[in-house]
């Protein structure tokens, strides 16, 4: 390896780190799993769909990575405890928790049924709280740990039809800050990654929509959707010791959406 490679590996390597990833079989979860395994991490692939997680385990192993699938229902406290206990029994520690599991249903505030509200809140916010609490107890014993929560563009900027989802993601960022404040004394850090408009199988319908896709591109400076793999670099940095003095923040990866998208016409001789 080159001198530069040695230097980067020393800073960003995840070798020896045990990393829990919830929602591992999802569109974003899969990319994070491959990316962190490629950086040397051992990934506990936690998902309610155990078969999909096991398939992902096989795919990562085929590329030389280290991963083990575990069944997890973040809506069930007993399932959370059983999953965390099994990971600790298998590996003896937990270095990083990435709360990636989440759902959404796009509909207006007046259309939301209570059952829909409860399910989105239960997975996106309560599930993050309960999973973090259970893992946090292990990290407290270790006096070390690192939590990375997956927020959203909607934790700061709202879209029509995403009221419950936006509320949960805003709550996730607030919870991240609370973890950072309370848990720093235990050697535990907490940060959030807030993806912008990422193209996944679930969001493809939006990017193919005749009006919503135009609306989105007008508001994104880069004028395109993000790719799940474009979240990997930030996730590796936050999971590694490169971010050892970073806690309590939410990092938006959004192609320039929050800054206001494309500018209005302005005088310049430099035309795109």
Order of alpha helices (4+ residues) and beta strands (2+ residues): alpha-beta-alpha-beta-alpha-beta-alpha-beta-alpha-alpha-beta-alpha-beta-beta-alpha-alpha-beta-alpha-beta
